[in-house]
Amino acid sequence: MARIAGHYVYYLWDKNGVIIYVGKGQKQRMWGSAKEQGAFGGVIYKRNLDEQTALSMEATLIDHYGIDTLQNIKPNGASKMFIDKCPPKQHGTRKNKPLGIVPKPLRKDHYEKYKEVLKQGVAKARRKREIWLNEYLADKHCHYCGESETCSLVFYPNDQEIRKFSKETGLRKELRLRVLEKIRETKIVCMNCEAKKINDIELSPIL
């Protein structure tokens, strides 16, 4: 029977960049472990492993760092394996970041430090998505009266829903297709005609 891959091996470090824990897991295990161990950062060392390989690699890294220097309670008992290049014993400098991966802090310290920058980034991304909608409407006109002023056009009857969904959805092509699917369920009308439709005034589309 083939072994099922899906395990990974990871390690965590403290605020000083010192490696404090080595583990193996699946899915969100590293993040849960980081919380349990009070870690500042962590990185996946190897992924897509079967369980036995992950155990052996974990045992090898524990031996590499030394069980006495880690918060691991004891070695996992698995046989060790040859690793061509073990990761460094400390993080915190560009030189010591393994495999070209920039470690991501796993606690709220990072958010508090860069809160304003992150907020600006989110606002900028949402603004780009608003511009995408305006560019989409640039060559469109009202289904009923022919009005073509972009700022007066809406997606009837789900304008607010579509604009909110567009703000929350990325600009990659496959994600924009989701927005276009919702747009196809609507008619593009001007605000004046929208008000008439809401008040049940009959309108005829332009020819």
C-alpha positions in Angstrom: 0.0 0.0 0.0 1.4 3.4 -0.9 2.3 5.8 1.9 0.1 8.9 2.1 2.1 12.1 1.9 0.8 15.2 3.6 3.0 15.6 6.7 5.6 18.3 7.1 8.5 19.0 9.5 8.8 22.5 11.0 10.8 24.4 13.7 10.1 27.4 15.8 12.2 30.2 17.3 12.0 32.8 20.0 12.3 36.6 19.8 16.1 36.3 19.7 16.0 34.0 16.8 17.1 30.9 18.8 15.5 27.6 17.7 13.3 26.3 20.5 11.2 23.6 19.1 11.1 21.0 16.3 8.0 19.2 15.3 6.1 17.4 12.6 2.4 17.7 11.7 -0.3 18.3 9.1 -2.5 21.2 8.2 -2.4 24.0 10.9 -0.3 22.1 13.4 2.7 24.4 13.2 0.5 27.4 14.2 -1.1 25.6 17.1 2.3 24.4 18.3 3.7 28.0 18.0 1.0 29.1 20.4 1.6 26.3 22.8 5.4 26.9 22.9 5.2 30.7 23.0 7.2 30.9 19.8 7.8 34.2 17.9 8.3 32.7 14.4 8.4 29.4 12.6 9.0 27.9 9.2 8.2 24.6 7.4 11.5 22.8 6.8 10.2 20.0 4.5 6.6 19.3 3.3 4.7 16.6 1.4 6.2 13.8 3.5 4.8 10.4 4.6 4.5 10.1 8.3 7.5 7.8 8.8 9.8 10.1 6.8 8.6 13.1 8.8 9.3 11.3 12.1 12.8 10.4 11.0 13.5 13.9 9.8 12.1 15.4 13.0 14.4 13.0 15.0 17.4 14.2 12.9 16.7 17.9 13.5 16.2 17.3 17.2 19.6 15.6 17.3 21.1 18.5 15.2 19.9 21.1 17.7 20.3 19.0 20.8 17.4 17.9 22.9 18.8 19.9 25.9 18.5 23.2 24.0 14.9 22.6 22.8 11.5 22.7 24.5 10.7 19.2 23.1 10.1 17.0 26.1 12.0 14.0 24.6 13.2 12.6 21.2 10.5 10.9 19.2 12.3 7.6 19.1 12.5 7.4 15.3 15.7 6.4 13.5 17.7 9.3 12.2 18.3 9.9 8.5 20.9 11.7 6.4 20.1 15.3 5.6 22.3 17.0 3.0 22.0 20.4 4.6 20.6 21.1 8.1 19.2 24.5 8.8 21.0 27.1 11.0 20.7 27.0 14.7 19.7 30.7 15.0 17.5 33.1 13.0 17.3 36.9 12.8 19.7 37.8 10.0 19.2 37.6 6.3 22.2 35.2 6.1 20.5 32.8 8.5 17.1 32.5 6.9 16.9 28.9 5.5 16.1 27.9 1.9 15.3 31.5 0.9 12.2 31.5 3.0 11.5 34.7 5.0 10.1 33.5 8.4 6.7 34.9 9.3 6.2 36.0 13.0 3.3 33.9 14.4 2.2 36.3 17.2 0.4 39.6 17.2 3.7 41.5 17.8 4.1 41.7 14.0 0.6 43.1 13.5 1.0 45.8 16.2 4.4 46.9 14.7 3.2 47.1 11.1 -0.5 47.8 11.7 -0.7 51.1 9.8 1.3 49.8 6.9 -0.9 46.7 6.7 -4.1 48.8 6.8 -2.7 51.0 4.0 -2.0 47.9 2.0 -5.5 46.6 2.4 -7.0 50.0 1.5 -4.8 50.2 -1.6 -5.9 46.7 -2.7 -9.5 47.6 -2.3 -9.1 50.8 -4.2 -7.6 48.8 -7.1 -10.6 46.5 -7.1 -12.9 49.6 -7.2 -11.0 50.9 -10.2 -11.4 47.5 -11.9 -15.2 47.9 -11.6 -15.1 51.4 -13.0 -12.9 50.3 -15.9 -15.4 47.5 -16.6 -18.3 50.0 -16.7 -16.3 52.5 -18.9 -17.7 51.3 -22.2 -21.1 50.2 -20.8 -24.5 52.1 -20.9 -27.8 52.0 -19.2 -30.0 49.1 -20.4 -33.0 51.4 -20.5 -32.1 55.0 -21.3 -28.6 54.7 -22.8 -26.8 56.8 -20.1 -23.1 56.1 -20.3 -21.6 58.2 -17.5 -19.6 55.6 -15.5 -20.2 57.2 -12.1 -24.0 57.0 -12.6 -24.1 53.3 -13.6 -25.0 50.5 -11.2 -25.6 46.7 -11.3 -29.3 46.2 -10.8 -30.6 44.7 -8.6 -27.5 43.7 -6.7 -25.2 46.7 -6.9 -24.1 46.8 -3.2 -23.6 43.0 -3.1 -21.4 43.0 -6.2 -19.3 46.0 -5.1 -18.7 44.5 -1.7 -17.8 41.1 -3.3 -15.4 42.8 -5.7 -13.6 44.6 -2.9 -13.1 41.4 -1.0 -12.0 39.4 -4.1 -8.5 39.5 -5.5 -7.5 40.7 -8.9 -6.1 37.4 -10.3 -7.9 36.3 -13.4 -9.6 33.3 -11.9 -10.9 35.4 -9.0 -12.2 38.2 -11.2 -14.2 35.5 -13.1 -16.2 35.0 -9.9 -17.1 38.7 -9.9 -18.0 38.6 -13.6 -20.4 35.6 -12.9 -22.3 37.8 -10.4 -22.3 40.7 -12.8 -23.9 38.6 -15.6 -26.9 38.0 -13.3 -27.7 41.7 -13.3 -28.6 44.5 -15.7 -26.4 47.7 -16.0 -28.7 50.7 -15.4 -28.3 54.3 -14.4 -29.2 55.5 -10.9 -32.3 57.3 -12.3 -33.6 54.1 -14.0 -32.7 52.1 -10.9 -34.9 54.4 -8.8 -37.8 53.9 -11.3 -37.4 50.1 -11.2 -37.4 50.1 -7.4 -40.7 52.0 -7.5 -42.2 49.5 -10.0 -42.2 52.0 -12.9 -42.3 50.1 -16.2 -39.3 50.8 -18.4 -38.5 49.5 -21.9 -34.9 48.7 -22.9 -33.4 50.8 -25.7 -33.1 49.2 -29.1 
